[in-house]
Each structure stands twice: as C-alpha cells, then as structure tokens.
C-alpha cells in the first residue's frame, strides 16, 4: 500500500517530497511520513478507491 501512496504522490506532483537519503535510510522531507499517516487514517474512516499503480 505504501508503494501505491508514493505513486499517487508522484502523480499529483509531489516527487520532491519523496527524495530518499540512503545514508540515513529515511526521506529527506519528513512531512511525507505525516502525509502517509494521514492517508492511512483517511482510508480507515472514509473508504475511497485505491490509487492505481
């Protein structure tokens, strides 16, 4: 499901938020993690179609 979320982020123009720091093993922009948590919470409260891969 995380890959679908990341693909959706790219499709809406948020590619820059997905820059990954290999040395730190985390995203450079930690706000993407908060967006992921919000997306998951929304999926639990309001069923919506999943992004297409």
mmCIF file of the N, C-alpha and C atoms, coordinates in Angstrom:
data_MODEL
# 
_entry.id   MODEL 
# 
loop_
_atom_site.group_PDB 
_atom_site.id 
_atom_site.type_symbol 
_atom_site.label_atom_id 
_atom_site.label_alt_id 
_atom_site.label_comp_id 
_atom_site.label_asym_id 
_atom_site.label_entity_id 
_atom_site.label_seq_id 
_atom_site.pdbx_PDB_ins_code 
_atom_site.Cartn_x 
_atom_site.Cartn_y 
_atom_site.Cartn_z 
_atom_site.occupancy 
_atom_site.B_iso_or_equiv 
_atom_site.pdbx_formal_charge 
_atom_site.auth_seq_id 
_atom_site.auth_comp_id 
_atom_site.auth_asym_id 
_atom_site.auth_atom_id 
_atom_site.pdbx_PDB_model_num 
ATOM 1   N N  . UNK A 1 1  ? 0.823   -1.183 0.000   1.00 0.00 ? 1  UNK A N  1 
ATOM 2   C CA . UNK A 1 1  ? 0.000   0.000  0.000   1.00 0.00 ? 1  UNK A CA 1 
ATOM 3   C C  . UNK A 1 1  ? 0.878   1.261  0.000   1.00 0.00 ? 1  UNK A C  1 
ATOM 4   N N  . UNK A 1 2  ? 2.047   1.194  0.612   1.00 0.00 ? 2  UNK A N  1 
ATOM 5   C CA . UNK A 1 2  ? 2.930   2.370  0.646   1.00 0.00 ? 2  UNK A CA 1 
ATOM 6   C C  . UNK A 1 2  ? 3.373   2.736  -0.770  1.00 0.00 ? 2  UNK A C  1 
ATOM 7   N N  . UNK A 1 3  ? 3.647   1.721  -1.587  1.00 0.00 ? 3  UNK A N  1 
ATOM 8   C CA . UNK A 1 3  ? 4.067   1.997  -2.965  1.00 0.00 ? 3  UNK A CA 1 
ATOM 9   C C  . UNK A 1 3  ? 2.953   2.702  -3.733  1.00 0.00 ? 3  UNK A C  1 
ATOM 10  N N  . UNK A 1 4  ? 1.719   2.296  -3.519  1.00 0.00 ? 4  UNK A N  1 
ATOM 11  C CA . UNK A 1 4  ? 0.586   2.961  -4.174  1.00 0.00 ? 4  UNK A CA 1 
ATOM 12  C C  . UNK A 1 4  ? 0.493   4.412  -3.725  1.00 0.00 ? 4  UNK A C  1 
ATOM 13  N N  . UNK A 1 5  ? 0.716   4.656  -2.442  1.00 0.00 ? 5  UNK A N  1 
ATOM 14  C CA . UNK A 1 5  ? 0.705   6.017  -1.912  1.00 0.00 ? 5  UNK A CA 1 
ATOM 15  C C  . UNK A 1 5  ? 1.804   6.853  -2.566  1.00 0.00 ? 5  UNK A C  1 
ATOM 16  N N  . UNK A 1 6  ? 3.013   6.295  -2.657  1.00 0.00 ? 6  UNK A N  1 
ATOM 17  C CA . UNK A 1 6  ? 4.120   7.027  -3.266  1.00 0.00 ? 6  UNK A CA 1 
ATOM 18  C C  . UNK A 1 6  ? 3.849   7.309  -4.736  1.00 0.00 ? 6  UNK A C  1 
ATOM 19  N N  . UNK A 1 7  ? 3.269   6.345  -5.440  1.00 0.00 ? 7  UNK A N  1 
ATOM 20  C CA . UNK A 1 7  ? 2.913   6.571  -6.841  1.00 0.00 ? 7  UNK A CA 1 
ATOM 21  C C  . UNK A 1 7  ? 1.888   7.689  -6.960  1.00 0.00 ? 7  UNK A C  1 
ATOM 22  N N  . UNK A 1 8  ? 0.925   7.713  -6.063  1.00 0.00 ? 8  UNK A N  1 
ATOM 23  C CA . UNK A 1 8  ? -0.079  8.772  -6.058  1.00 0.00 ? 8  UNK A CA 1 
ATOM 24  C C  . UNK A 1 8  ? 0.574   10.127 -5.792  1.00 0.00 ? 8  UNK A C  1 
ATOM 25  N N  . UNK A 1 9  ? 1.503   10.192 -4.838  1.00 0.00 ? 9  UNK A N  1 
ATOM 26  C CA . UNK A 1 9  ? 2.207   11.440 -4.550  1.00 0.00 ? 9  UNK A CA 1 
ATOM 27  C C  . UNK A 1 9  ? 2.934   11.945 -5.801  1.00 0.00 ? 9  UNK A C  1 
ATOM 28  N N  . UNK A 1 10 ? 3.552   11.031 -6.539  1.00 0.00 ? 10 UNK A N  1 
ATOM 29  C CA . UNK A 1 10 ? 4.231   11.429 -7.779  1.00 0.00 ? 10 UNK A CA 1 
ATOM 30  C C  . UNK A 1 10 ? 3.223   11.949 -8.799  1.00 0.00 ? 10 UNK A C  1 
ATOM 31  N N  . UNK A 1 11 ? 2.072   11.300 -8.879  1.00 0.00 ? 11 UNK A N  1 
ATOM 32  C CA . UNK A 1 11 ? 1.075   11.691 -9.881  1.00 0.00 ? 11 UNK A CA 1 
ATOM 33  C C  . UNK A 1 11 ? 0.484   13.068 -9.614  1.00 0.00 ? 11 UNK A C  1 
ATOM 34  N N  . UNK A 1 12 ? 0.527   13.530 -8.361  1.00 0.00 ? 12 UNK A N  1 
ATOM 35  C CA . UNK A 1 12 ? -0.012  14.859 -8.054  1.00 0.00 ? 12 UNK A CA 1 
ATOM 36  C C  . UNK A 1 12 ? 1.097   15.897 -7.917  1.00 0.00 ? 12 UNK A C  1 
ATOM 37  N N  . UNK A 1 13 ? 2.305   15.531 -8.341  1.00 0.00 ? 13 UNK A N  1 
ATOM 38  C CA . UNK A 1 13 ? 3.397   16.498 -8.392  1.00 0.00 ? 13 UNK A CA 1 
ATOM 39  C C  . UNK A 1 13 ? 4.202   16.656 -7.123  1.00 0.00 ? 13 UNK A C  1 
ATOM 40  N N  . UNK A 1 14 ? 4.173   15.670 -6.250  1.00 0.00 ? 14 UNK A N  1 
ATOM 41  C CA . UNK A 1 14 ? 4.935   15.756 -5.005  1.00 0.00 ? 14 UNK A CA 1 
ATOM 42  C C  . UNK A 1 14 ? 6.214   14.925 -5.045  1.00 0.00 ? 14 UNK A C  1 
ATOM 43  N N  . UNK A 1 15 ? 6.789   14.775 -6.228  1.00 0.00 ? 15 UNK A N  1 
ATOM 44  C CA . UNK A 1 15 ? 8.016   13.984 -6.368  1.00 0.00 ? 15 UNK A CA 1 
ATOM 45  C C  . UNK A 1 15 ? 9.113   14.462 -5.426  1.00 0.00 ? 15 UNK A C  1 
ATOM 46  N N  . UNK A 1 16 ? 9.224   15.783 -5.261  1.00 0.00 ? 16 UNK A N  1 
ATOM 47  C CA . UNK A 1 16 ? 10.294  16.339 -4.439  1.00 0.00 ? 16 UNK A CA 1 
ATOM 48  C C  . UNK A 1 16 ? 10.198  15.891 -2.986  1.00 0.00 ? 16 UNK A C  1 
ATOM 49  N N  . UNK A 1 17 ? 9.011   15.552 -2.526  1.00 0.00 ? 17 UNK A N  1 
ATOM 50  C CA . UNK A 1 17 ? 8.843   15.094 -1.147  1.00 0.00 ? 17 UNK A CA 1 
ATOM 51  C C  . UNK A 1 17 ? 9.322   13.658 -0.962  1.00 0.00 ? 17 UNK A C  1 
ATOM 52  N N  . UNK A 1 18 ? 9.587   12.959 -2.055  1.00 0.00 ? 18 UNK A N  1 
ATOM 53  C CA . UNK A 1 18 ? 9.966   11.551 -1.984  1.00 0.00 ? 18 UNK A CA 1 
ATOM 54  C C  . UNK A 1 18 ? 11.476  11.330 -2.127  1.00 0.00 ? 18 UNK A C  1 
ATOM 55  N N  . UNK A 1 19 ? 12.272  12.385 -1.998  1.00 0.00 ? 19 UNK A N  1 
ATOM 56  C CA . UNK A 1 19 ? 13.731  12.250 -2.058  1.00 0.00 ? 19 UNK A CA 1 
ATOM 57  C C  . UNK A 1 19 ? 14.188  11.411 -0.864  1.00 0.00 ? 19 UNK A C  1 
ATOM 58  N N  . UNK A 1 20 ? 14.889  10.313 -1.136  1.00 0.00 ? 20 UNK A N  1 
ATOM 59  C CA . UNK A 1 20 ? 15.298  9.382  -0.084  1.00 0.00 ? 20 UNK A CA 1 
ATOM 60  C C  . UNK A 1 20 ? 16.790  9.503  0.182   1.00 0.00 ? 20 UNK A C  1 
ATOM 61  N N  . UNK A 1 21 ? 17.160  9.623  1.434   1.00 0.00 ? 21 UNK A N  1 
ATOM 62  C CA . UNK A 1 21 ? 18.562  9.697  1.852   1.00 0.00 ? 21 UNK A CA 1 
ATOM 63  C C  . UNK A 1 21 ? 19.014  8.282  2.204   1.00 0.00 ? 21 UNK A C  1 
ATOM 64  N N  . UNK A 1 22 ? 19.788  7.676  1.311   1.00 0.00 ? 22 UNK A N  1 
ATOM 65  C CA . UNK A 1 22 ? 20.235  6.289  1.509   1.00 0.00 ? 22 UNK A CA 1 
ATOM 66  C C  . UNK A 1 22 ? 21.078  6.134  2.772   1.00 0.00 ? 22 UNK A C  1 
ATOM 67  N N  . UNK A 1 23 ? 21.939  7.096  3.061   1.00 0.00 ? 23 UNK A N  1 
ATOM 68  C CA . UNK A 1 23 ? 22.808  7.005  4.236   1.00 0.00 ? 23 UNK A CA 1 
ATOM 69  C C  . UNK A 1 23 ? 21.993  7.001  5.529   1.00 0.00 ? 23 UNK A C  1 
ATOM 70  N N  . UNK A 1 24 ? 20.976  7.827  5.580   1.00 0.00 ? 24 UNK A N  1 
ATOM 71  C CA . UNK A 1 24 ? 20.130  7.928  6.777   1.00 0.00 ? 24 UNK A CA 1 
ATOM 72  C C  . UNK A 1 24 ? 18.970  6.928  6.761   1.00 0.00 ? 24 UNK A C  1 
ATOM 73  N N  . UNK A 1 25 ? 18.715  6.337  5.599   1.00 0.00 ? 25 UNK A N  1 
ATOM 74  C CA . UNK A 1 25 ? 17.602  5.407  5.418   1.00 0.00 ? 25 UNK A CA 1 
ATOM 75  C C  . UNK A 1 25 ? 16.262  6.047  5.789   1.00 0.00 ? 25 UNK A C  1 
ATOM 76  N N  . UNK A 1 26 ? 16.070  7.271  5.315   1.00 0.00 ? 26 UNK A N  1 
ATOM 77  C CA . UNK A 1 26 ? 14.805  7.966  5.545   1.00 0.00 ? 26 UNK A CA 1 
ATOM 78  C C  . UNK A 1 26 ? 14.615  9.017  4.465   1.00 0.00 ? 26 UNK A C  1 
ATOM 79  N N  . UNK A 1 27 ? 13.385  9.497  4.365   1.00 0.00 ? 27 UNK A N  1 
ATOM 80  C CA . UNK A 1 27 ? 13.105  10.568 3.418   1.00 0.00 ? 27 UNK A CA 1 
ATOM 81  C C  . UNK A 1 27 ? 13.726  11.858 3.915   1.00 0.00 ? 27 UNK A C  1 
ATOM 82  N N  . UNK A 1 28 ? 14.233  12.665 2.980   1.00 0.00 ? 28 UNK A N  1 
ATOM 83  C CA . UNK A 1 28 ? 14.814  13.952 3.352   1.00 0.00 ? 28 UNK A CA 1 
ATOM 84  C C  . UNK A 1 28 ? 13.740  14.887 3.900   1.00 0.00 ? 28 UNK A C  1 
ATOM 85  N N  . UNK A 1 29 ? 12.537  14.815 3.343   1.00 0.00 ? 29 UNK A N  1 
ATOM 86  C CA . UNK A 1 29 ? 11.415  15.644 3.789   1.00 0.00 ? 29 UNK A CA 1 
ATOM 87  C C  . UNK A 1 29 ? 10.505  14.762 4.647   1.00 0.00 ? 29 UNK A C  1 
ATOM 88  N N  . UNK A 1 30 ? 10.611  14.893 5.962   1.00 0.00 ? 30 UNK A N  1 
ATOM 89  C CA . UNK A 1 30 ? 9.843   14.004 6.838   1.00 0.00 ? 30 UNK A CA 1 
ATOM 90  C C  . UNK A 1 30 ? 8.343   14.248 6.762   1.00 0.00 ? 30 UNK A C  1 
ATOM 91  N N  . UNK A 1 31 ? 7.925   15.334 6.138   1.00 0.00 ? 31 UNK A N  1 
ATOM 92  C CA . UNK A 1 31 ? 6.488   15.587 6.036   1.00 0.00 ? 31 UNK A CA 1 
ATOM 93  C C  . UNK A 1 31 ? 5.785   14.496 5.236   1.00 0.00 ? 31 UNK A C  1 
ATOM 94  N N  . UNK A 1 32 ? 6.543   13.765 4.388   1.00 0.00 ? 32 UNK A N  1 
ATOM 95  C CA . UNK A 1 32 ? 5.919   12.687 3.627   1.00 0.00 ? 32 UNK A CA 1 
ATOM 96  C C  . UNK A 1 32 ? 5.425   11.594 4.571   1.00 0.00 ? 32 UNK A C  1 
ATOM 97  N N  . UNK A 1 33 ? 6.115   11.391 5.688   1.00 0.00 ? 33 UNK A N  1 
ATOM 98  C CA . UNK A 1 33 ? 5.666   10.397 6.661   1.00 0.00 ? 33 UNK A CA 1 
ATOM 99  C C  . UNK A 1 33 ? 4.350   10.821 7.307   1.00 0.00 ? 33 UNK A C  1 
ATOM 100 N N  . UNK A 1 34 ? 4.207   12.111 7.564   1.00 0.00 ? 34 UNK A N  1 
ATOM 101 C CA . UNK A 1 34 ? 2.945   12.609 8.124   1.00 0.00 ? 34 UNK A CA 1 
ATOM 102 C C  . UNK A 1 34 ? 1.824   12.509 7.096   1.00 0.00 ? 34 UNK A C  1 
ATOM 103 N N  . UNK A 1 35 ? 2.145   12.759 5.845   1.00 0.00 ? 35 UNK A N  1 
ATOM 104 C CA . UNK A 1 35 ? 1.148   12.616 4.783   1.00 0.00 ? 35 UNK A CA 1 
ATOM 105 C C  . UNK A 1 35 ? 0.711   11.155 4.677   1.00 0.00 ? 35 UNK A C  1 
ATOM 106 N N  . UNK A 1 36 ? 1.666   10.232 4.819   1.00 0.00 ? 36 UNK A N  1 
ATOM 107 C CA . UNK A 1 36 ? 1.373   8.798  4.774   1.00 0.00 ? 36 UNK A CA 1 
ATOM 108 C C  . UNK A 1 36 ? 0.437   8.409  5.922   1.00 0.00 ? 36 UNK A C  1 
ATOM 109 N N  . UNK A 1 37 ? 0.738   8.888  7.118   1.00 0.00 ? 37 UNK A N  1 
ATOM 110 C CA . UNK A 1 37 ? -0.108  8.576  8.274   1.00 0.00 ? 37 UNK A CA 1 
ATOM 111 C C  . UNK A 1 37 ? -1.518  9.126  8.080   1.00 0.00 ? 37 UNK A C  1 
ATOM 112 N N  . UNK A 1 38 ? -1.613  10.323 7.555   1.00 0.00 ? 38 UNK A N  1 
ATOM 113 C CA . UNK A 1 38 ? -2.923  10.913 7.290   1.00 0.00 ? 38 UNK A CA 1 
ATOM 114 C C  . UNK A 1 38 ? -3.681  10.148 6.233   1.00 0.00 ? 38 UNK A C  1 
ATOM 115 N N  . UNK A 1 39 ? -2.975  9.700  5.207   1.00 0.00 ? 39 UNK A N  1 
ATOM 116 C CA . UNK A 1 39 ? -3.601  8.944  4.132   1.00 0.00 ? 39 UNK A CA 1 
ATOM 117 C C  . UNK A 1 39 ? -4.146  7.621  4.668   1.00 0.00 ? 39 UNK A C  1 
ATOM 118 N N  . UNK A 1 40 ? -3.354  6.966  5.526   1.00 0.00 ? 40 UNK A N  1 
ATOM 119 C CA . UNK A 1 40 ? -3.806  5.708  6.127   1.00 0.00 ? 40 UNK A CA 1 
ATOM 120 C C  . UNK A 1 40 ? -5.043  5.939  6.994   1.00 0.00 ? 40 UNK A C  1 
ATOM 121 N N  . UNK A 1 41 ? -5.032  6.976  7.799   1.00 0.00 ? 41 UNK A N  1 
ATOM 122 C CA . UNK A 1 41 ? -6.177  7.275  8.668   1.00 0.00 ? 41 UNK A CA 1 
ATOM 123 C C  . UNK A 1 41 ? -7.415  7.563  7.833   1.00 0.00 ? 41 UNK A C  1 
ATOM 124 N N  . UNK A 1 42 ? -7.243  8.281  6.749   1.00 0.00 ? 42 UNK A N  1 
ATOM 125 C CA . UNK A 1 42 ? -8.378  8.590  5.878   1.00 0.00 ? 42 UNK A CA 1 
ATOM 126 C C  . UNK A 1 42 ? -8.938  7.319  5.257   1.00 0.00 ? 42 UNK A C  1 
ATOM 127 N N  . UNK A 1 43 ? -8.073  6.382  4.915   1.00 0.00 ? 43 UNK A N  1 
ATOM 128 C CA . UNK A 1 43 ? -8.525  5.123  4.330   1.00 0.00 ? 43 UNK A CA 1 
ATOM 129 C C  . UNK A 1 43 ? -9.377  4.330  5.320   1.00 0.00 ? 43 UNK A C  1 
ATOM 130 N N  . UNK A 1 44 ? -9.088  4.473  6.602   1.00 0.00 ? 44 UNK A N  1 
ATOM 131 C CA . UNK A 1 44 ? -9.830  3.735  7.624   1.00 0.00 ? 44 UNK A CA 1 
ATOM 132 C C  . UNK A 1 44 ? -11.172 4.379  7.930   1.00 0.00 ? 44 UNK A C  1 
ATOM 133 N N  . UNK A 1 45 ? -11.268 5.691  7.763   1.00 0.00 ? 45 UNK A N  1 
ATOM 134 C CA . UNK A 1 45 ? -12.502 6.382  8.132   1.00 0.00 ? 45 UNK A CA 1 
ATOM 135 C C  . UNK A 1 45 ? -13.425 6.618  6.954   1.00 0.00 ? 45 UNK A C  1 
ATOM 136 N N  . UNK A 1 46 ? -12.865 6.845  5.781   1.00 0.00 ? 46 UNK A N  1 
ATOM 137 C CA . UNK A 1 46 ? -13.669 7.109  4.588   1.00 0.00 ? 46 UNK A CA 1 
ATOM 138 C C  . UNK A 1 46 ? -13.147 6.221  3.470   1.00 0.00 ? 46 UNK A C  1 
ATOM 139 N N  . UNK A 1 47 ? -13.850 5.126  3.175   1.00 0.00 ? 47 UNK A N  1 
ATOM 140 C CA . UNK A 1 47 ? -13.373 4.246  2.112   1.00 0.00 ? 47 UNK A CA 1 
ATOM 141 C C  . UNK A 1 47 ? -13.343 4.990  0.775   1.00 0.00 ? 47 UNK A C  1 
ATOM 142 N N  . UNK A 1 48 ? -12.189 4.992  0.144   1.00 0.00 ? 48 UNK A N  1 
ATOM 143 C CA . UNK A 1 48 ? -12.033 5.614  -1.165  1.00 0.00 ? 48 UNK A CA 1 
ATOM 144 C C  . UNK A 1 48 ? -11.302 4.647  -2.075  1.00 0.00 ? 48 UNK A C  1 
ATOM 145 N N  . UNK A 1 49 ? -11.447 4.814  -3.367  1.00 0.00 ? 49 UNK A N  1 
ATOM 146 C CA . UNK A 1 49 ? -10.710 3.939  -4.284  1.00 0.00 ? 49 UNK A CA 1 
ATOM 147 C C  . UNK A 1 49 ? -9.213  4.086  -4.075  1.00 0.00 ? 49 UNK A C  1 
ATOM 148 N N  . UNK A 1 50 ? -8.509  2.978  -4.161  1.00 0.00 ? 50 UNK A N  1 
ATOM 149 C CA . UNK A 1 50 ? -7.057  2.991  -4.014  1.00 0.00 ? 50 UNK A CA 1 
ATOM 150 C C  . UNK A 1 50 ? -6.429  3.563  -5.281  1.00 0.00 ? 50 UNK A C  1 
ATOM 151 N N  . UNK A 1 51 ? -5.323  4.293  -5.140  1.00 0.00 ? 51 UNK A N  1 
ATOM 152 C CA . UNK A 1 51 ? -4.628  4.809  -6.327  1.00 0.00 ? 51 UNK A CA 1 
ATOM 153 C C  . UNK A 1 51 ? -4.183  3.656  -7.213  1.00 0.00 ? 51 UNK A C  1 
ATOM 154 N N  . UNK A 1 52 ? -4.209  3.881  -8.493  1.00 0.00 ? 52 UNK A N  1 
ATOM 155 C CA . UNK A 1 52 ? -3.778  2.861  -9.444  1.00 0.00 ? 52 UNK A CA 1 
ATOM 156 C C  . UNK A 1 52 ? -2.264  2.856  -9.530  1.00 0.00 ? 52 UNK A C  1 
ATOM 157 N N  . UNK A 1 53 ? -1.692  1.664  -9.579  1.00 0.00 ? 53 UNK A N  1 
ATOM 158 C CA . UNK A 1 53 ? -0.226  1.567  -9.707  1.00 0.00 ? 53 UNK A CA 1 
ATOM 159 C C  . UNK A 1 53 ? 0.158   1.576  -11.157 1.00 0.00 ? 53 UNK A C  1 
# 
